[in-house]
Amino acid sequence: MPKLESQIKDDFKIALKGKEELTVSTLRMLMADIKNAAIEKKDELTDEEVTQAITKAVKQRKDAITSFKEGGRDESAAKEQAEIEILQKYLPKQLGEDEIAKVVDEIINSSGANSAADLGKVMGSVMSKLKGQADGQIVNKIVKEKLG
């Protein structure tokens, strides 16, 4: 079992004993997502794949927050935000825009990209280098600014 997955299970047990309902429900859902991904893969997940499952769960919740706010359901949006905060404990530290911009500059310079037509190539390189340390939407925005 990957180290990250066992950490999640340990934290789940602690939350269960402490009667932390939101943490229990969030981690229970996350463990189900991880198990489903393992079944789909037909093998145990690596820590990197567990991180991808967590990132996907965070993204789903961010999308839900947007929908809830548009529908005037602030209480539901707040619950989703609290779940995101629980899930982010298991993700690598997210880089700030300045740090992402430095990586984007390096890749643009090394690849010789100079127009918006190179956006896909640059995005792919940046995302593979940062692996879970940056939100794709932020990276996309920075790359578009740099390539014009």
C-alpha positions in Angstrom: 0.0 0.0 0.0 1.4 3.4 -0.9 2.5 5.6 1.9 0.0 8.3 1.1 -2.9 5.9 1.0 -2.0 4.4 4.4 -1.7 8.0 5.8 -5.2 8.7 4.6 -6.5 5.5 6.2 -4.8 6.3 9.5 -6.2 9.8 9.5 -9.6 8.3 8.7 -9.5 6.1 11.8 -8.4 9.0 14.0 -11.2 11.2 12.7 -13.7 8.3 13.2 -12.6 8.0 16.9 -12.8 11.8 17.3 -16.2 11.9 15.7 -15.1 14.5 13.2 -18.0 14.1 10.8 -16.8 16.2 7.9 -13.3 14.7 7.9 -14.8 11.2 8.1 -17.2 11.7 5.2 -14.5 13.5 3.1 -11.9 10.8 3.7 -14.4 8.0 3.2 -15.3 9.5 -0.2 -11.6 9.9 -1.1 -10.9 6.3 -0.1 -13.7 5.1 -2.4 -12.2 7.2 -5.2 -8.8 5.6 -4.6 -10.3 2.1 -4.5 -12.2 2.7 -7.7 -9.1 3.9 -9.5 -7.2 0.8 -8.3 -10.0 -1.4 -9.6 -9.9 0.4 -12.9 -6.2 0.0 -13.1 -6.4 -3.7 -11.9 -3.4 -3.0 -9.6 -2.4 -1.1 -6.5 -1.9 2.6 -7.0 1.4 4.4 -6.6 1.6 7.6 -4.4 1.6 9.6 -7.6 -1.7 8.0 -8.8 -3.2 8.6 -5.3 -2.2 12.2 -5.6 -3.9 12.4 -9.0 -7.1 11.0 -7.4 -6.9 13.6 -4.6 -6.3 16.4 -7.2 -9.4 15.2 -9.2 -11.5 15.2 -6.0 -10.3 18.8 -5.2 -11.2 19.9 -8.8 -14.7 18.4 -8.5 -15.3 20.3 -5.3 -14.1 23.5 -6.8 -16.5 23.0 -9.7 -19.3 22.3 -7.2 -18.4 25.5 -5.3 -18.9 27.5 -8.5 -22.2 25.9 -9.2 -23.4 26.4 -5.6 -22.5 30.0 -5.5 -24.3 30.6 -8.8 -27.3 29.0 -7.3 -27.1 31.0 -4.1 -26.3 28.0 -1.9 -23.5 29.5 0.1 -23.8 27.0 2.9 -23.2 24.1 0.5 -20.3 26.0 -1.1 -18.7 26.5 2.4 -19.0 22.8 3.1 -17.2 22.0 -0.2 -14.5 24.5 0.7 -14.0 22.8 4.0 -13.6 19.5 2.2 -11.0 21.0 -0.1 -9.0 22.1 2.9 -9.1 18.6 4.3 -8.0 17.1 1.0 -5.2 19.6 0.4 -3.4 18.3 3.4 -2.5 15.2 1.3 -1.3 17.1 -1.8 2.2 18.5 -2.4 2.7 22.2 -1.6 1.2 24.3 -4.3 3.5 26.7 -6.0 2.7 30.4 -6.3 2.3 32.3 -9.6 5.8 33.7 -9.4 7.4 30.2 -9.0 5.2 28.9 -11.8 6.2 31.8 -14.1 9.9 31.0 -13.5 9.3 27.4 -14.6 7.3 28.6 -17.6 10.1 31.0 -18.6 12.7 28.2 -18.4 10.6 25.9 -20.6 9.8 28.6 -23.1 13.5 29.5 -23.4 14.7 25.9 -23.6 12.0 24.8 -26.1 12.3 27.9 -28.3 8.5 28.4 -28.1 7.5 31.9 -29.3 3.8 31.9 -30.3 0.4 30.8 -29.1 0.7 27.8 -31.5 3.3 26.4 -29.1 0.9 26.6 -26.1 0.2 22.8 -26.0 3.8 21.9 -26.1 4.7 24.3 -23.4 1.7 23.3 -21.2 2.6 19.6 -21.5 6.2 20.3 -20.4 5.3 22.6 -17.6 2.6 20.2 -16.2 4.9 17.2 -16.3 7.7 19.1 -14.6 5.4 20.5 -11.8 3.4 17.2 -11.3 0.6 18.2 -8.9 2.3 21.3 -7.6 0.4 23.7 -9.7 -3.2 24.2 -10.8 -3.6 23.7 -14.5 -5.8 26.8 -14.9 -3.1 29.0 -13.4 -0.4 27.5 -15.5 -2.5 27.9 -18.6 -3.1 31.6 -17.8 0.6 32.2 -17.3 1.6 30.4 -20.4 -1.0 32.4 -22.5 0.4 35.7 -21.1 4.0 34.7 -21.9 3.3 33.5 -25.4 0.8 36.2 -26.2 
